[in-house]
Amino acid sequence: MTFMTVIAPIGHAPGVRMLSGIIYPKDCEGMFLSGLCAIASLTGAPATHVVSSGDVPDVFANAMLNPANINIVARKAALPPALRTNPIVMALTPATIITALSNCFFSNGKQTIIFEGASIEIDESAPAFITRMGFKPVQGTL
């Protein structure tokens, strides 16, 4: 298992949510439903991004971090017929997956900092990562 925090732009949320369900069908029901706002100074501003954080199988983490390796055609074939014709699933081509995931922010629970020329990893919680990236949580779920 890998601890991972992923922040996705709101426009890519449906695709990333569906992709998560395809790669990691077990326990992905509540992923990417918590909103974040990139305009931290505005209270009550709408969500600009969604976030999901927690332990995920290594295969899921590897797929999210290496979207070019996802064979979406094979994954679509394993879906129930109703999902195969879903517009969001139909839009999940390798190119759209790479575009969606390239607009995401990822953290594996560590922050790499450079100190006196050396790379150092420090533990980083999901709230610390969200704050460091300049986001503010939005009330409720999407």
BAFI-613539 format. One record per residue: residue number from 1; y, z, x of N, C-alpha, C, O in turn; residue in one letter. Coordinates in nm, 4 decimals. Example, Ala and Ser with C-alpha at 12.3 -4.5 7.8 and 13.67 -1.06 7.14 Angstrom:
<recs>
REC     i         nv         nw         nu        cav        caw        cau         cv         cw         cu         ov         ow         ou   aa
REC     1    -0.5690     0.7800     1.3190    -0.4500     0.7800     1.2300    -0.3300     0.7800     1.3200    -0.3319     0.8465     1.4236    a
REC     2    -0.2250     0.7080     1.2850    -0.1060     0.7140     1.3670     0.0030     0.7870     1.2900     0.1138     0.8039     1.3409    s
</recs>
This chain:
<recs>
REC     i         nv         nw         nu        cav        caw        cau         cv         cw         cu         ov         ow         ou   aa
REC     1    -0.1186     0.0000     0.0845     0.0000     0.0000     0.0000     0.1250     0.0000     0.0891     0.1254     0.0557     0.1989    m
REC     2     0.2291    -0.0631     0.0391     0.3574    -0.0712     0.1078     0.4652    -0.0199     0.0136     0.4699    -0.0603    -0.1026    t
REC     3     0.5515     0.0684     0.0617     0.6661     0.1102    -0.0194     0.7722     0.0026    -0.0042     0.8058    -0.0369     0.1074    f
REC     4     0.8251    -0.0449    -0.1166     0.9187    -0.1557    -0.1127     1.0277    -0.1378    -0.2170     1.0012    -0.0923    -0.3283    m
REC     5     1.1489    -0.1732    -0.1814     1.2596    -0.1813    -0.2763     1.3092    -0.3247    -0.2724     1.3376    -0.3786    -0.1655    t
REC     6     1.3197    -0.3865    -0.3903     1.3655    -0.5252    -0.3996     1.4821    -0.5297    -0.4975     1.4720    -0.4783    -0.6089    v
REC     7     1.5916    -0.5904    -0.4567     1.7085    -0.6109    -0.5421     1.7230    -0.7613    -0.5622     1.7332    -0.8372    -0.4658    i
REC     8     1.7239    -0.8032    -0.6886     1.7333    -0.9463    -0.7208     1.8579    -0.9731    -0.8052     1.8928    -0.8914    -0.8904    a
REC     9     1.9255    -1.0864    -0.7830     2.0383    -1.1236    -0.8692     1.9914    -1.1348    -1.0146     1.8792    -1.1781    -1.0409    p
REC    10     2.0763    -1.0962    -1.1071     2.0400    -1.0945    -1.2492     1.9919    -1.2317    -1.2971     1.9028    -1.2396    -1.3818    i
REC    11     2.0491    -1.3382    -1.2446     2.0090    -1.4732    -1.2856     1.8672    -1.5083    -1.2436     1.8038    -1.5941    -1.3049    g
REC    12     1.8170    -1.4430    -1.1399     1.6812    -1.4684    -1.0925     1.5815    -1.3649    -1.1454     1.4620    -1.3734    -1.1171    h
REC    13     1.6306    -1.2674    -1.2220     1.5442    -1.1588    -1.2702     1.4233    -1.2076    -1.3499     1.3122    -1.1619    -1.3229    a
REC    14     1.4392    -1.2986    -1.4474     1.3207    -1.3412    -1.5230     1.2139    -1.4054    -1.4343     1.0949    -1.3792    -1.4516    p
REC    15     1.2554    -1.4880    -1.3412     1.1599    -1.5538    -1.2524     1.0915    -1.4567    -1.1579     0.9704    -1.4647    -1.1371    g
REC    16     1.1689    -1.3644    -1.1003     1.1113    -1.2668    -1.0081     1.0183    -1.1717    -1.0842     0.9133    -1.1328    -1.0331    v
REC    17     1.0580    -1.1344    -1.2079     0.9743    -1.0484    -1.2912     0.8419    -1.1180    -1.3238     0.7353    -1.0571    -1.3150    r
REC    18     0.8496    -1.2450    -1.3611     0.7291    -1.3208    -1.3936     0.6436    -1.3403    -1.2688     0.5213    -1.3277    -1.2743    m
REC    19     0.7071    -1.3706    -1.1580     0.6348    -1.3867    -1.0318     0.5616    -1.2580    -0.9956     0.4473    -1.2617    -0.9500    l
REC    20     0.6270    -1.1452    -1.0158     0.5634    -1.0162    -0.9885     0.4394    -0.9978    -1.0744     0.3370    -0.9484    -1.0271    s
REC    21     0.4487    -1.0376    -1.2003     0.3347    -1.0262    -1.2908     0.2195    -1.1172    -1.2528     0.1034    -1.0846    -1.2775    g
REC    22     0.2508    -1.2305    -1.1931     0.1466    -1.3237    -1.1503     0.0769    -1.2710    -1.0246    -0.0458    -1.2735    -1.0150    i
REC    23     0.1569    -1.2233    -0.9283     0.1005    -1.1762    -0.8023     0.0353    -1.0395    -0.8189    -0.0689    -1.0115    -0.7596    i
REC    24     0.0972    -0.9559    -0.8993     0.0566    -0.8155    -0.9100     0.0466    -0.7776    -1.0570     0.1282    -0.6995    -1.1059    y
REC    25    -0.0524    -0.8317    -1.1287    -0.0596    -0.8101    -1.2739    -0.0787    -0.6639    -1.3134    -0.0396    -0.6240    -1.4231    p
REC    26    -0.1382    -0.5842    -1.2256    -0.1594    -0.4436    -1.2581    -0.0315    -0.3650    -1.2313     0.0245    -0.3714    -1.1218    k
REC    27     0.0134    -0.2920    -1.3306     0.1279    -0.2006    -1.3159     0.2610    -0.2682    -1.2863     0.3475    -0.2052    -1.2255    d
REC    28     0.2815    -0.3927    -1.3261     0.4115    -0.4564    -1.2983     0.4993    -0.4606    -1.4231     0.6086    -0.5171    -1.4205    c
REC    29     0.4518    -0.4012    -1.5318     0.5228    -0.4066    -1.6600     0.6696    -0.3649    -1.6506     0.7558    -0.4300    -1.7098    e
REC    30     0.6988    -0.2588    -1.5782     0.8360    -0.2083    -1.5751     0.9182    -0.2522    -1.4560     1.0229    -0.1937    -1.4283    g
REC    31     0.8727    -0.3542    -1.3850     0.9456    -0.3962    -1.2649     1.0704    -0.4777    -1.3004     1.0710    -0.5553    -1.3960    m
REC    32     1.1737    -0.4583    -1.2222     1.2997    -0.5328    -1.2325     1.3662    -0.5184    -1.3692     1.4145    -0.6162    -1.4262    f
REC    33     1.3683    -0.3964    -1.4208     1.4361    -0.3692    -1.5471     1.5556    -0.2758    -1.5300     1.6307    -0.2530    -1.6249    l
REC    34     1.5734    -0.2220    -1.4102     1.6866    -0.1322    -1.3839     1.8013    -0.2128    -1.3255     1.7856    -0.2815    -1.2246    s
REC    35     1.9161    -0.2038    -1.3898     2.0308    -0.2829    -1.3477     2.1153    -0.2169    -1.2409     2.1249    -0.0944    -1.2333    g
REC    36     2.1763    -0.3003    -1.1589     2.2723    -0.2568    -1.0574     2.3967    -0.3428    -1.0711     2.3902    -0.4570    -1.1166    l
REC    37     2.5083    -0.2873    -1.0319     2.6329    -0.3633    -1.0340     2.6863    -0.3750    -0.8921     2.6972    -0.2756    -0.8204    c
REC    38     2.7192    -0.4960    -0.8528     2.7728    -0.5196    -0.7174     2.9188    -0.4779    -0.7077     2.9734    -0.4676    -0.5979    a
REC    39     2.9825    -0.4538    -0.8230     3.1233    -0.4138    -0.8244     3.1257    -0.2633    -0.8462     3.1507    -0.2158    -0.9569    i
REC    40     3.0997    -0.1894    -0.7398     3.0807    -0.0444    -0.7499     3.2043     0.0300    -0.7996     3.1932     0.1435    -0.8460    a
REC    41     3.3211    -0.0318    -0.7907     3.4422     0.0387    -0.8318     3.4640     0.0348    -0.9833     3.5475     0.1089    -1.0352    s
REC    42     3.3904    -0.0505    -1.0545     3.4094    -0.0632    -1.1987     3.3045     0.0157    -1.2751     3.1857    -0.0158    -1.2682    l
REC    43     3.3473     0.1180    -1.3476     3.2552     0.1941    -1.4312     3.2325     0.1155    -1.5590     3.3273     0.0641    -1.6185    t
REC    44     3.1085     0.1060    -1.6008     3.0765     0.0331    -1.7224     3.0662    -0.1172    -1.7042     3.0517    -0.1905    -1.8020    g
REC    45     3.0733    -0.1640    -1.5809     3.0613    -0.3080    -1.5557     2.9179    -0.3517    -1.5829     2.8255    -0.2716    -1.5687    a
REC    46     2.8979    -0.4770    -1.6217     2.7610    -0.5241    -1.6493     2.6784    -0.5363    -1.5212     2.7320    -0.5456    -1.4108    p
REC    47     2.5486    -0.5360    -1.5392     2.4578    -0.5504    -1.4253     2.4737    -0.6884    -1.3633     2.4809    -0.7889    -1.4341    a
REC    48     2.4790    -0.6924    -1.2313     2.4814    -0.8189    -1.1580     2.3475    -0.8436    -1.0902     2.3161    -0.9564    -1.0522    t
REC    49     2.2678    -0.7365    -1.0752     2.1391    -0.7417    -1.0077     2.0413    -0.6485    -1.0780     2.0817    -0.5633    -1.1571    h
REC    50     1.9129    -0.6650    -1.0489     1.8100    -0.5728    -1.0950     1.7369    -0.5197    -0.9725     1.7374    -0.5825    -0.8667    v
REC    51     1.6735    -0.4024    -0.9879     1.6052    -0.3401    -0.8750     1.4691    -0.2904    -0.9182     1.4492    -0.2496    -1.0327    v
REC    52     1.3773    -0.2944    -0.8263     1.2456    -0.2347    -0.8453     1.2083    -0.1680    -0.7145     1.2317    -0.2225    -0.6066    s
REC    53     1.1497    -0.0488    -0.7250     1.1174     0.0262    -0.6049     0.9896     0.1052    -0.6269     0.9678     0.1608    -0.7345    s
REC    54     0.9053     0.1100    -0.5246     0.7835     0.1891    -0.5314     0.6740     0.1312    -0.4441     0.6939     0.0328    -0.3729    g
REC    55     0.5576     0.1947    -0.4513     0.4423     0.1479    -0.3746     0.3824     0.0246    -0.4402     0.3585     0.0230    -0.5609    d
REC    56     0.3585    -0.0780    -0.3608     0.2961    -0.2016    -0.4099     0.1833    -0.2381    -0.3137     0.1872    -0.1995    -0.1968    v
REC    57     0.0827    -0.3121    -0.3615    -0.0237    -0.3559    -0.2702     0.0337    -0.4428    -0.1584     0.1336    -0.5121    -0.1780    p
REC    58    -0.0289    -0.4386    -0.0431     0.0177    -0.5173     0.0717     0.0258    -0.6659     0.0388     0.1155    -0.7350     0.0871    d
REC    59    -0.0676    -0.7161    -0.0433    -0.0665    -0.8585    -0.0784     0.0613    -0.8939    -0.1546     0.1158    -1.0029    -0.1373    v
REC    60     0.1091    -0.8020    -0.2388     0.2335    -0.8246    -0.3131     0.3520    -0.8252    -0.2170     0.4368    -0.9142    -0.2233    f
REC    61     0.3581    -0.7262    -0.1283     0.4681    -0.7185    -0.0318     0.4718    -0.8434     0.0556     0.5789    -0.8990     0.0803    a
REC    62     0.3559    -0.8873     0.1022     0.3496    -1.0070     0.1875     0.3950    -1.1315     0.1119     0.4644    -1.2165     0.1677    n
REC    63     0.3558    -1.1422    -0.0152     0.3968    -1.2585    -0.0950     0.5469    -1.2582    -0.1182     0.6106    -1.3632    -0.1109    a
REC    64     0.6048    -1.1407    -0.1462     0.7482    -1.1334    -0.1706     0.8280    -1.1649    -0.0438     0.9354    -1.2249    -0.0506    m
REC    65     0.7754    -1.1246     0.0705     0.8473    -1.1464     0.1959     0.8202    -1.2837     0.2574     0.8928    -1.3269     0.3469    l
REC    66     0.7154    -1.3528     0.2096     0.6794    -1.4851     0.2624     0.6573    -1.5822     0.1470     0.5455    -1.6290     0.1255    n
REC    67     0.7649    -1.6129     0.0718     0.7475    -1.6958    -0.0484     0.6904    -1.8342    -0.0219     0.6303    -1.8941    -0.1111    p
REC    68     0.7078    -1.8859     0.0986     0.6538    -2.0189     0.1277     0.5014    -2.0190     0.1252     0.4401    -2.1250     0.1125    a
REC    69     0.4389    -1.9010     0.1374     0.2931    -1.8922     0.1384     0.2317    -1.8792    -0.0001     0.1093    -1.8785    -0.0135    n
REC    70     0.3151    -1.8689    -0.1039     0.2628    -1.8507    -0.2397     0.2143    -1.9853    -0.2933     0.2894    -2.0828    -0.2955    i
REC    71     0.0900    -1.9898    -0.3357     0.0364    -2.1111    -0.3977     0.0477    -2.0939    -0.5482    -0.0473    -2.0512    -0.6139    n
REC    72     0.1646    -2.1273    -0.6028     0.1924    -2.1014    -0.7439     0.1041    -2.1851    -0.8362     0.0721    -2.1419    -0.9469    i
REC    73     0.0650    -2.3025    -0.7924    -0.0198    -2.3870    -0.8780    -0.1533    -2.3176    -0.9041    -0.2014    -2.3157    -1.0174    v
REC    74    -0.2123    -2.2613    -0.8003    -0.3388    -2.1896    -0.8163    -0.3202    -2.0676    -0.9047    -0.4076    -2.0351    -0.9850    a
REC    75    -0.2091    -2.0012    -0.8908    -0.1836    -1.8824    -0.9718    -0.1629    -1.9195    -1.1182    -0.2107    -1.8489    -1.2071    r
REC    76    -0.0921    -2.0295    -1.1446    -0.0723    -2.0729    -1.2831    -0.2055    -2.1037    -1.3493    -0.2244    -2.0744    -1.4674    k
REC    77    -0.2978    -2.1621    -1.2748    -0.4273    -2.1987    -1.3307    -0.5045    -2.0755    -1.3773    -0.5877    -2.0853    -1.4675    a
REC    78    -0.4778    -1.9600    -1.3168    -0.5489    -1.8379    -1.3542    -0.4831    -1.7657    -1.4711    -0.5357    -1.6654    -1.5191    a
REC    79    -0.3698    -1.8149    -1.5171    -0.2995    -1.7496    -1.6267    -0.3594    -1.7865    -1.7617    -0.4210    -1.8922    -1.7758    l
REC    80    -0.3415    -1.6991    -1.8619    -0.3833    -1.7349    -1.9973    -0.3055    -1.8578    -2.0453    -0.1924    -1.8794    -2.0017    p
REC    81    -0.3645    -1.9391    -2.1346    -0.2976    -2.0623    -2.1800    -0.1557    -2.0401    -2.2316    -0.0684    -2.1232    -2.2066    p
REC    82    -0.1305    -1.9312    -2.3022     0.0037    -1.9072    -2.3565     0.1074    -1.8929    -2.2457     0.2211    -1.9375    -2.2609    a
REC    83     0.0688    -1.8313    -2.1352     0.1632    -1.8148    -2.0247     0.1821    -1.9429    -1.9448     0.2891    -1.9651    -1.8880    l
REC    84     0.0799    -2.0269    -1.9397     0.0909    -2.1510    -1.8611     0.2023    -2.2403    -1.9120     0.2606    -2.3167    -1.8351    r
REC    85     0.2330    -2.2314    -2.0422     0.3387    -2.3160    -2.0993     0.4709    -2.2411    -2.1130     0.5680    -2.2965    -2.1646    t
REC    86     0.4757    -2.1172    -2.0680     0.5987    -2.0393    -2.0731     0.7033    -2.1076    -1.9843     0.6742    -2.1410    -1.8694    n
REC    87     0.8265    -2.1288    -2.0372     0.9296    -2.1995    -1.9588     0.9601    -2.1334    -1.8247     0.9875    -2.2023    -1.7263    p
REC    88     0.9555    -2.0009    -1.8202     0.9838    -1.9324    -1.6941     0.8731    -1.9620    -1.5939     0.9000    -1.9880    -1.4767    i
REC    89     0.7479    -1.9579    -1.6404     0.6353    -1.9882    -1.5512     0.6418    -2.1335    -1.5064     0.6180    -2.1640    -1.3895    v
REC    90     0.6741    -2.2231    -1.5991     0.6814    -2.3653    -1.5656     0.7887    -2.3905    -1.4593     0.7763    -2.4832    -1.3792    m
REC    91     0.8934    -2.3084    -1.4586     1.0020    -2.3251    -1.3613     0.9673    -2.2675    -1.2250     1.0393    -2.2911    -1.1280    a
REC    92     0.8581    -2.1923    -1.2160     0.8213    -2.1298    -1.0890     0.7484    -2.2272    -0.9966     0.6265    -2.2210    -0.9805    l
REC    93     0.8238    -2.3144    -0.9384     0.7696    -2.4045    -0.8372     0.7904    -2.3367    -0.7016     0.8689    -2.2423    -0.6927    t
REC    94     0.7235    -2.3814    -0.5973     0.7501    -2.3211    -0.4656     0.8983    -2.3218    -0.4286     0.9474    -2.2258    -0.3692    p
REC    95     0.9698    -2.4285    -0.4629     1.1122    -2.4363    -0.4282     1.1937    -2.3313    -0.5031     1.2809    -2.2673    -0.4443    a
REC    96     1.1660    -2.3126    -0.6339     1.2434    -2.2136    -0.7095     1.2081    -2.0720    -0.6672     1.2933    -1.9832    -0.6706    t
REC    97     1.0837    -2.0501    -0.6275     1.0441    -1.9176    -0.5785     1.1182    -1.8866    -0.4493     1.1722    -1.7772    -0.4327    i
REC    98     1.1207    -1.9826    -0.3584     1.1897    -1.9617    -0.2307     1.3384    -1.9373    -0.2547     1.3981    -1.8514    -0.1899    i
REC    99     1.3992    -2.0124    -0.3478     1.5404    -1.9929    -0.3803     1.5635    -1.8542    -0.4378     1.6558    -1.7839    -0.3967    t
REC   100     1.4791    -1.8145    -0.5337     1.4961    -1.6835    -0.5970     1.4812    -1.5715    -0.4957     1.5654    -1.4819    -0.4891    a
REC   101     1.3753    -1.5759    -0.4170     1.3500    -1.4671    -0.3241     1.4457    -1.4672    -0.2057     1.4691    -1.3627    -0.1451    l
REC   102     1.5012    -1.5835    -0.1722     1.5967    -1.5863    -0.0616     1.7291    -1.5224    -0.1021     1.8116    -1.4905    -0.0164    s
REC   103     1.7497    -1.5036    -0.2327     1.8705    -1.4371    -0.2815     1.8483    -1.2884    -0.3054     1.9396    -1.2189    -0.3502    n
REC   104     1.7287    -1.2387    -0.2764     1.6966    -1.0977    -0.2959     1.7247    -1.0175    -0.1690     1.7338    -1.0723    -0.0591    c
REC   105     1.7378    -0.8887    -0.1873     1.7494    -0.7944    -0.0756     1.6202    -0.7144    -0.0729     1.5719    -0.6727    -0.1781    f
REC   106     1.5635    -0.6923     0.0441     1.4365    -0.6212     0.0571     1.4508    -0.5026     0.1511     1.5245    -0.5077     0.2495    f
REC   107     1.3792    -0.3961     0.1190     1.3665    -0.2822     0.2097     1.2233    -0.2335     0.2026     1.1659    -0.2250     0.0940    s
REC   108     1.1652    -0.2014     0.3167     1.0289    -0.1483     0.3186     1.0313     0.0030     0.3396     0.9365     0.0606     0.3928    n
REC   109     1.1409     0.0668     0.2971     1.1523     0.2110     0.3131     1.2016     0.2513     0.4508     1.2086     0.3699     0.4832    g
REC   110     1.2357     0.1518     0.5318     1.2869     0.1769     0.6670     1.4174     0.1004     0.6838     1.4369    -0.0050     0.6233    k
REC   111     1.5043     0.1531     0.7647     1.6260     0.0815     0.8010     1.6242     0.0655     0.9519     1.6105     0.1633     1.0253    q
REC   112     1.6382    -0.0588     0.9982     1.6420    -0.0832     1.1423     1.7870    -0.0789     1.1878     1.8714    -0.1527     1.1370    t
REC   113     1.8145     0.0068     1.2824     1.9484     0.0139     1.3378     1.9395    -0.0128     1.4878     1.8356     0.0088     1.5501    i
REC   114     2.0486    -0.0595     1.5436     2.0531    -0.0846     1.6877     2.1372     0.0265     1.7499     2.2526     0.0475     1.7125    i
REC   115     2.0777     0.0967     1.8449     2.1480     0.2052     1.9128     2.1298     0.1861     2.0624     2.0181     0.1896     2.1141    f
REC   116     2.2408     0.1660     2.1304     2.2389     0.1435     2.2752     2.1395     0.0352     2.3142     2.0640     0.0490     2.4104    e
REC   117     2.1414    -0.0739     2.2360     2.0578    -0.1897     2.2664     1.9132    -0.1781     2.2227     1.8370    -0.2733     2.2395    g
REC   118     1.8722    -0.0635     2.1665     1.7331    -0.0459     2.1229     1.7246    -0.0477     1.9712     1.8125     0.0048     1.9028    a
REC   119     1.6194    -0.1077     1.9191     1.5934    -0.1093     1.7753     1.5265     0.0214     1.7353     1.4263     0.0609     1.7949    s
REC   120     1.5811     0.0880     1.6358     1.5246     0.2136     1.5874     1.5047     0.2021     1.4369     1.5954     0.1588     1.3658    i
REC   121     1.3871     0.2403     1.3876     1.3630     0.2428     1.2437     1.3800     0.3848     1.1938     1.3234     0.4785     1.2501    e
REC   122     1.4592     0.4007     1.0867     1.4724     0.5322     1.0254     1.4247     0.5229     0.8817     1.4371     0.4181     0.8182    i
REC   123     1.3695     0.6336     0.8296     1.3268     0.6354     0.6902     1.4479     0.6165     0.6008     1.5546     0.6730     0.6252    d
REC   124     1.4300     0.5368     0.4974     1.5410     0.5090     0.4056     1.4875     0.5118     0.2639     1.3959     0.4369     0.2300    e
REC   125     1.5440     0.5971     0.1818     1.5023     0.6047     0.0423     1.5622     0.4880    -0.0360     1.6564     0.4234     0.0099    s
REC   126     1.5073     0.4616    -0.1536     1.5617     0.3550    -0.2377     1.7088     0.3813    -0.2714     1.7892     0.2886    -0.2614    a
REC   127     1.7481     0.5042    -0.3113     1.8910     0.5272    -0.3384     1.9805     0.5028    -0.2166     2.0915     0.4515    -0.2300    p
REC   128     1.9315     0.5398    -0.0974     2.0103     0.5167     0.0239     2.0269     0.3669     0.0491     2.1350     0.3217     0.0868    a
REC   129     1.9194     0.2898     0.0283     1.9253     0.1445     0.0465     2.0243     0.0824    -0.0522     2.1071    -0.0006    -0.0144    f
REC   130     2.0150     0.1232    -0.1787     2.1041     0.0700    -0.2830     2.2496     0.0999    -0.2475     2.3359     0.0130    -0.2596    i
REC   131     2.2765     0.2217    -0.2041     2.4125     0.2597    -0.1660     2.4591     0.1804    -0.0445     2.5720     0.1313    -0.0415    t
REC   132     2.3725     0.1679     0.0554     2.4092     0.0941     0.1769     2.4421    -0.0517     0.1464     2.5291    -0.1108     0.2103    r
REC   133     2.3719    -0.1099     0.0475     2.3968    -0.2495     0.0114     2.5204    -0.2648    -0.0767     2.5616    -0.3770    -0.1061    m
REC   134     2.5799    -0.1537    -0.1191     2.7052    -0.1591    -0.1952     2.6875    -0.1715    -0.3451     2.7779    -0.2188    -0.4139    g
REC   135     2.5730    -0.1300    -0.3974     2.5466    -0.1394    -0.5411     2.5638    -0.0060    -0.6090     2.5564     0.0995    -0.5459    f
REC   136     2.5871    -0.0121    -0.7404     2.5987     0.1082    -0.8226     2.5025     0.0915    -0.9396     2.5010    -0.0142    -1.0027    k
REC   137     2.4212     0.1946    -0.9706     2.3286     0.1834    -1.0849     2.4026     0.1632    -1.2167     2.5133     0.2136    -1.2359    p
REC   138     2.3397     0.0886    -1.3068     2.3932     0.0645    -1.4411     2.3063     0.1449    -1.5374     2.1841     0.1487    -1.5229    v
REC   139     2.3692     0.2088    -1.6354     2.2956     0.2924    -1.7306     2.1981     0.2105    -1.8137     2.2275     0.0972    -1.8516    q
REC   140     2.0799     0.2695    -1.8422     1.9819     0.2054    -1.9293     1.8982     0.1029    -1.8557     1.9115     0.0836    -1.7349    g
REC   141     1.8107     0.0369    -1.9326     1.7266    -0.0679    -1.8758     1.7639    -0.2004    -1.9397     1.8239    -0.2046    -2.0471    t
REC   142     1.7276    -0.3075    -1.8726     1.7604    -0.4426    -1.9219     1.6515    -0.4953    -2.0117     1.6618    -0.6070    -2.0622    l
</recs>
